[in-house]
Each structure stands twice: as C-alpha cells, then as structure tokens.
Amino acid sequence: MRRLRQLSGTDLAWLGGQGVLFLLAFVLVPRADGGPGRVDVPGSRAAGTTVFVLGAVLGLASFVALGRQLVPQPTPIEGGELVDRGPYGVVRHPIYTAVLLMIVGGLSRTPSATGAAVALASAAFFDRKSAHEERLLVAAYPQYGDYAERVRWKLLPGMR
C-alpha cells in the first residue's frame, strides 16, 4: 500500500489515460463486436488470440524479471534498482510492449476501423508514456544512459 500513496498527479494522469484505453480496448470495442467499420477477415480470431497470448506471456516474464520493482505508476520506487535481465535485456519497456500486443491481438479478433484507431492511439500513448518514464529513470538511475545504449529498442525490436 505504501507504493500507491506515492502517486503524483502526473502518475495519476498517466494511469487514468491507460485506464481509458483499457476500457476501450478490452471492454467497449469487443462488446460492440469490433464496433463501427467492422470487417470480416478469415483467420482473424486465431491470429488475434495468438498475438494476445504472446503479449500475456511477455507480460508475465516481464513481471517476474521486474520483481519488487513492479508498480503501477511510471515513477520508479525509492531505493529501487535498474533491471536489465530477461525481457528488459531486449527492450526497455517490455510490459508496455506486452500490453500493446494484448490490445492489438484482442482487437484483431474482430477487426474494425474503431479497433484500429484504438490500437494506434494505444501505440502513441505508450510511446509517450515510455518517453516520460525514461526521463524519470535517467534521474533515478545514473547508469540508465548506458543501459539505453546497450538496449537500443524502447518498445519493439528494430524500432527505437
């Protein structure tokens, strides 16, 4: 509970935005069977489910690697340590990558223009959130710059 009391207004804003995206991606659009602009794509359910499961597996591996460092807010915990093992040795924000895979996978099960818009908004959101978090990580961990040089990809392998 101590970690939750450390939430700043900025942390709350990021978490609130993320909550809105989750509501859209995991509840409202799927409940509307894809929403406006729905298209039938053969194999979309299987492909979407596969991407969703890959995201869930990556998320679990990232949670394990992060250990006690895992908190809901972008602000690192006091007295924490920089984690560079497991998925954090491949991309700097694998939990965000996992969430994006789950959003894209879930929305791909019933492809639609609405789902594509939510997926694109989610990608932009997590790109900005990770940039904000990186500023905090640089301030918290003097070695973060070296880590970012070693692990060049922020969210997806091949993309800085």
Beta strands, then each sheet from edge to edge (+ up, - down):
end
